[in-house]
Amino acid sequence: MLETSARLLKLLSLLQAHRDWSGPELSARLGVSTRTIRNDVERLRSLGYPVHATPGVAGGYRLGAGAALPPLLLDDEEAVAVAVGLGRAAGGGVEGIEETSVRALAKLEQVLPSRLRRRVSALNAYTVQIPGNTPSVPPEVLTTIANAARDHEGLRFDYTGHEGEASVRNVEPHRLVHRRGRWYLVGYDVDRDAWRTFRVDRVRLRTPSGPRFTPRELPGDGDVAAYVEKGLNTAMWRYRATVLLHAPAERMRELPLGLEVEPVDEGTCLLKLGGDDVNGIAVWIGFIGVDFEVLDPPELAEHVLRLSERYRRAVSDR
């Protein structure tokens, strides 16, 4: 009985992790016969889990939404509270749990009955939050992207670039990354035949979505977070700056700033970074605590000069 219960939990986890499973795939994963898989599916159904089966060679099993919430040890009120709370957390309310919240919310919404979905939507629609300094992203957009990445389904969306240019993208979504208060989608742009990183707050999803795809090897040696971080320091922003730091590259890499630096000689290195606000870049560079020279752009040099004059006036009478 314990072995059967453990297998049922493992089967349920697999059905939640991927939308479509064939009988032989589940059989291989769990080390049992396809007959046992059919019996276990019936047990899950008897417990209230809506497992749909499609016959034929291309058929398989899928966990869907049912008329009642499966027994997750949550009543209706608790389920609504969890869904709303996960949506708030996914928006960046609690640092460090945004990506986990999106994954959990995607799993919950997959089995949430329609009557509870309407309650969650009503709460989200009529609850006002004080906005932060970064653009918000609706939880339903995040879960749609997360589910598409999980199920290897392409996305079609309108995208607004950092210069305001509009374009239509056909993308194979692979990962959602939360960084610096914003959500980013890492995906393969089919039309441009290249990996791209998109700010999700600039994405407007289209219907229908794109076709199914075979996952590709992720960029950046599989370290998606490092790949996005590198992009944030350069091409993602309205302004891109190059600064010569009067300090060894190794010393700069030891600082917890996520800096991408290139050594010039033993005592200097190049820093490339970006931002939507030139004044913000000028202030941030001062936090590094070493002498520097602005090589590009000219607007940044002008802001650094204004800052230096302002600081000088602040102590001119002492």
Disulfide bonds with the S-S distance in Angstrom:
none
